Amino acid sequence: MATLKTLVYLILYPGLLFIFFYSTFAEWYDRKLYARFQNRMGPTHTGRAGVLQPIADFIKLMSKEDIVPERADRGLFRALPAFGLAIVSVGMLLLPLWNYNLASSSPISFSGDIVVLLYLLSLPTFIFFLAGWSSTNLFSTVGATRVLTMLFGYEVPLFLTVLTPAILANSWRLAE
């Protein structure tokens, strides 16, 4: 029963189902709105009024062939998206999702976990840089350097925004 309760907390409480349904609806509504602006109908073939079009697009995207550039480092090129997803998933484990005793020493919450979370959230941008750099294409390299430049542009304000309340509260734990 405890396993089922934990599973329900992980799926429903953070809103994973809500995010799925809301993002599907928002994508459908966005397409319909842009079609209305251009005097078109928008998606109509999948489901009632095309509501299932974003799901059909996702299935189509997942069934496409992976194309690896000829001179790219194949192992790095294929592994980097999985590393990016794994890093964000580990960062999500640090977030306090449901009530637990703050006085107990939980393996998920520790002193300094804000810094670790910020580090984990900045790594996927660096992984995008490595993915563009490993393709050995000129345009991908330009895009990779642009992503790295943007990293410096938005990470500093993010760090200041997150660390200022932590300094004022004199605590480096997310749960406090």
N, C-alpha and C positions, 0 to 999 in steps of 0.2 A: 504494500500500500504506500509506503514511503517513496518507493521508486516511481510509482505512478504520480504521486503528488509532485515530486521533483520534476518529472517530465512535463506535467501540466504547467508548472511554474515556468519552465524554460521555454515552452511553446507559446503559452497564452499571455503570461504576465509581461514580458518585454514587448509584446505586441507583434510577434513575428507574423502571425496570421493577419493581424490588422494591417501591418506594413504591406504584406502581399496583396491583400484585396484593395487597399487604398491606392497602392502604386499602379495596379492594373486598371482601376477605375480612372485614376488621374491621367494615365497614358491614353486611354480611350477617349476621355473627355477632351484632352488636348488635341487629339487628331480630329475629333468632330468639330471643335471650335475653329481650328485652322481651315478645315474644309468649308465651314460656313463662311469664313472670311473670303474664301476664294470661289464662292458659289459652286461648291461641289457637295457631294453627299457624305464623303468620308467612308470609313469601313462599314460594310453592310452584310458581307457574306458569312461571317462567323458569329453564330449566336443571334440573339434578338438585338437588332440594331447594331451589330458588330461588336458587342461587348467582349467577346472572347478573342478579338483580334490581337491584343497584346500577348495572350497566352500562345496563340498560334505563331506569332513572331518569335517568341522565346523558343518554342519547339523547333522552328525552322533554323534559328541561330545555333542551337545545340547540335543539330544534325549536319551542320556544314563541316567541310573538311578543313583540318588545320594546315595552313600553308606556312612552312618554315623557309625563310630565304636561303638561297644556295650557300652563301659564305658565312652564314650565322652559326654561332655555337649552339648546336641542336639541344644539348642537354640543358644548358642555361636558359635557352629560349623557351623550352617547354616547362621547366621547373619553376621559373619565376612567378607565374600567376598563382601556382599552388602555394608558394612561399608567402605571397602577399595575402592570400585568403587565410592561411594558417596564422599569420601574425595578427591580423585583425581579430580572428577568433580567440586567440590567447588574450588579446587586449580586452575583449568582451568578458572574459572570465574574471577579470579584476573588478568589474563593476558590481556594486552591492545591489542585487536584484530583489531580494526579499529579506524579511526581518530575521535577524539572528542576534545572538548576544554579543554586543560590542566589547564586553569585558573579556570574553574568551579569546584565546589565541587561535584565530582561524587561519588556515593555510592560504586562503584567498586574500585576506586583508592583512597588510603588514605596514610598518612605518616606512614611508617612502614610495608607496605604490602609485602615488600621483606622478612621480617622476618616471617610473617604469611605464605607466600608461601613456604618457606623452611621448616617450621614446618609441614605444610600439606603434603609436599612431603616426609617427613621422617616418617610420621605415617603409610603408607601402609606396610613398612618393619616391624614395630612393630606389625601390624595386622597379618602378616605372622607368626611372632613368636607366637602370641597368638593362632592362628589356629593350629599350630603344637603342642603347649603345651596342648591345650584343648582336643586333640585326645587321650591322655593317652597311646599312643603307644611309645615304646622305640625308634624306628627309627625316628618317627616324632619329638620326643623331641630332639634327636640329631640334626636333620635338623633345628629345631627351634633355638637351641642355635647357630648353624652355621650361620643362617640368622642374628641373633642378633650380632654376632661377625663381620660379614661383614658390618653391619650397621655402626659400629664404624670405620671400615676401609675406607669406601667411603664417609661417611657423612662429616667428617672433611675437606677433600679436596674440596668437593662440596661447603661447607659453605665458605671456604676461597676463592674459585674461584668466587662465586657470591657476597660475601660481600666486597671484595677488591675494585672493581669498584664503589660500592655504597659509600664506605668510601672516596675514592678519589673524587667522584662527590659531596660529602657532601649532599646526598639525599637518603632517604630510600623508595622512591616511584619507582615502576616499570615503570611508564609512563614517568618519567623524564630521 
